[in-house]
Amino acid sequence: MSRTAEQWEARIGRRIRLRDLHMLLAVVQEGSMAKAAQRLAVSQPAVSKAIADLEHALGVRLLDRGPRGVQPTLYCTALTRRGLAAFDELRQGVLEIEFMADCTVGEVRVGCVESLIVSLLPAVFSRLFTRHPGVIAHVAQMSRPITLEIRELRERNVDLIIGRGIMPIPEDDLHAEVLFHEPLIVVAGAESKWARRRKVDLAELVREKWILHPAHEAPGLLVREAFHARGLELPRASVVTLSFHLREMLLMTGEYLTVIPASMVRVFNAKQAIVKVLPVDLGIQTRPVALFTLKNRTLSPVVELFMECVRTTVKSIA
């Protein structure tokens, strides 16, 4: 037996138990042994012993105890990061076995920005559930840049993210598959005076009522650049929001202008003509829409099915 194998057997294989590692993860997530014990429905001494056993097996301190609870050490952070990956691989293995036994069931956890939730996912789900009616999709709405939302992938809270980003992605552990490019457009309510104009110059719109994205969000930054490129000041915002539902309600009054991804026009006008695209070229270089996954992470068959449905749906819409 090699020295490495002997070390595994003597130090890790027989002395680090999944149950102990699971308790450590709970303690780190809860920030307290008492809260972790309550969550796991075990006694606090049992949790304390599990941590002590892990520290003895590894020969390092994993937690710093203080008046405000426990804090993970650098050793603990390294162990829990790998531990999350190990438990995730086990989970994916169980899901794969379940899918092999019954290909109509399974779960997929998706992170997605709001505009794509309403413009893309309904068609994806229609295709997916027609073939696999027992599948359950959990959708988490993402609102931050992908470089921040990647934490949800790393912590295994989602299987994949559908969002926008600047390519190439600077994160080494992130894989991005570009689905399509989508322009940002200026729209007004169907009852707006601007909806009847065949020609509109961006300078004419500066003093109108605008619904803008927060200045620090990517759409807000791009819109600012578009106005500055024309030598114009960014219009004063009447409303600042990320909500597309609020945009829809305000646009229906005919008093406001806003910038939206092109696919949202189809959503707004699904039942009746609510918005009109204005003939204004913002000159914005769009950020591609992509599927984001972690490199070197095993995905369950259901997740692979979902991703294939996304690709097929995008092609059919295009």
N, C-alpha and C positions, 0 to 999 in steps of 0.2 A: 504494500500500500504506500502511495506517495506521501511525502511530508504534509502537503496541502490537505489531502484526504484525511490524514490522521488528525490534523488540527481541527477540521470540520467535525469529525466524530467526537473528539475529546472536549472541544471548547464550545462548539456551536450546535452541532446536530443533536446532541443529547441534552444540552443545557438551556437552549433558548426555545421556549415553547410559543406556539402561535397565540395561545391564550394570554400569555404574559405580554406579548407584543401588542395584542389587541387592547389590553388594559392601558399600556403606555400611550397608545394613540388617543385613547379616550381622555386620559389625564391631560395630554397636551392640548386637545381640542377644547376641553372644559376649563382648563386653567386651575383645576382643583381636584385633589384626590376624592374629597367628599362628593363633589358633583359627579365625578366619573363613576364612583361606586353606586350612586343613586341611579344614574343612567343605565348602568350595566346590571342593576339589581343584585349586587353582591355587597359584602361588608367592606368598610374602609380598610380594616387590617388586611383583607385579602388583596386589595389593590396595592397597599403599601408593601406587602411581601413580594408581589409580582415584580414591582419596580426594583426592590432590593435584590431579588434573584437575578434580574437582568444586569444590574450594575456589577454584581459579583462575577457573573459569567463573562462580562466584557472587560472588567477591570477599570472602568471609568465611571465618573459621576454623570448621570443622565439628567437629573433635575436639580435646580437650585431652589431650596425652600425659603420662603420669606413671608412676611406678615400679609402680603396681598395674594398669597397662593404660591404656585410653583411656576418656574420659568425653565424652558428647555435649554440645556447647554448645547454647545456646538456638536458634541458627540451625539446628543439626542436628536438634533435636527438632521444629522446625516442618517441616523438609524430610522427615524420616522419617515423620511423621504423615500428610502428604499422599502420600508415596511408598507407604505401606501401602495407602491408599485407591486409588491408581492401579493398583497390582499386583492388588488385589482386583477392581477393575472388569475388568481384562484377564482374570483367572481366570474371573469370572462370564461374560464374553463367550465364552470357549472352552467352558465348560460348556453354555451356551445353544446353541452350534452343535452340540455333541455330542448334546444332547437333541433338537434339530431333526432330526438325522440318524437317531437311534434313541431313541424316547421311552420305551424300557424300561430305560434305564441312567441313571446319574447318582449324585451323592453329596449328602448333607445332613449338616451338623455341628450337633448339638443340645446345648445346655447345659440341664441339668434337675436339680431337687432330687430326693433319693432317693425320697420318698414318691410323687411323680408318675411317676418312672421305673418303679416297680413297679405303680402303680394305673392309670395312663393309657396309657403308651407301648405295652405289649403289644397293646392293642386298636387303637391307631393303626397300628402296624406290620402287624397282620393285614390291615387295610383297605388300606394302602399297597402291601404286597408282593403282594397278590392281583391288583392291577391293574398293578403295575410290579415284577415279580420281580427285575429286574436292578439296582435301586436299592440303594445301600449307605448305611446310617445310622451315623454316628459319634456316640456319646453320651458326653458328659463330665459327671460328677456334680458338681453345684454345692452348696456347703454354706454360703456366706456370703450376706449381704444383697445384693439386686440392685444396690444402689448401689456395691458393691465388685466384683461379678461382671461389671459392664458393661465392665470392662477387657478381658475376653475377647472381647466384641463389637468394641470399638474396635481391638483388635489383630488382628481377623479370624480368631481361633482358632475361633470358632463363628459359625454363620449366624443363630441365634436362641436365645433362652433361654425355657424354660417354668418359671415360678416364681411366687413370691408377693411382693407389694409393697404399700406404702401409696400410694394414689392421691390426687392426681395425683403422678406421678413427678417429682422435682425436677431431673432431668437434661434439659437442653435438647435433646440430640441423641438421646434415647431415645424410641421410640414403644411404647406399651403398649396391647394389645388385651385387654380383660377377657374371660375365658372363663367363669368361674363363681365363686361364693362358696362357701367350704367351712368348716363349723364345726369347732372343736376340741372333742373329747369325752373324757370319763373312761371308761377301760375297766379291767376286771379279767380275770384268767384264768377260763376257763369253770368251773374247779374251785374258784374262790375262794368264800369264805363270802358275799362281797358280791354275787356273781352271782345269788344266790337271793332277794335283797331287792327288793321292789317300790318301796320308798321309801328314799331315802338322802339325808341332809343332808351338805353339804360339810364341816361342822364335825366330823362323825363320822370323817372320813377323815384328819384331820391327823396322827395318830400311827401311821398304817399305813406299810408299806414302799413307797417311791415310786421310780420311775424317772423322772428329770427331765432336761430339756434343759439344756445349759450356761446359766448365768445371763445371759450377754451375748447369747445368741441370741434371735431374735424370739419363738419359742414359749415359751422360759423366762421372758421378760419379761411376756408375756401371762398366763401361769399365775400368776405372782407378783401381778399386778394383780388377777386374779380372786379370789385369797384375801384380799388386802388390802381389796378392796371389800366383803367380808363381815366385816371386822374380825378376820381370822384371820392368823396367821403362816404363811409358806410352809412346808410340811412339810419335815422334814429328809430329804435325798435319801439313799437307800441306794446308788443307782447314778446317775451322771451320764453321759449318752451322747447322741450323735446317731444311733446305729445302730438301725434298725428291726429288723434281724435279731436283735440282742441282746435287744431288747424282747420279741420273739416268744418266744425261748427262755426268758426269765425269767417271762413271763406264763403259760407252760404249767405252771409249778410251782404256780400258784394263790396265790402269796404276795405278789405285787406289784400295784401300781396305776400307771397312767401316763396321760398325755394324748397323744392322737394326732389327726391329721386324720381326718375321718369316712370318707374313701374307703379308708383303710387297714384298716378292719374287713373289707371284702370281700376284701382280699388275705390277711389273717391267717386268715380262715375259708374260704378257697377249697377246701380238701380236707377239713377237719373243723372243728368248732366249737372254736376255741382261745380266743377272747376274748368277753366279754359287755359290752355298753354299759351303763353304770350310769345310772340316772335322776337325773343331777345336772346342773343348768344352771349352767355356769360364767359365763354372762353376758358372754362374750368377743365383741367385735366382730371378726369374722374379716377377714383380709387377702385380697383377691381373687387368684385364680389368673389369670395373664395370659401372653400371648405378647409377648415383648420383642424388638424389632428396632431397628436403627439407622435414624434418619431419613436420607433422601437417599442410601440405599445400594441399589444394584441387587441384587435377589435372583434367583437362577437359577430356571428353571421347576421344577426338582425341589424346591427349597425351597418355592416357592409351592404345589406339589402336597402336600407334607408338611403345610404349615400348613392347607390346606383339609381334609386328613384329620383333623387335630386338631380343627378346628371341628365337623366332621360327627360324629366320635366322641363329643365332649363332649355334643352334642345327643342322640345315641342313648342315652348313659348317663343323662342327665338324665330 
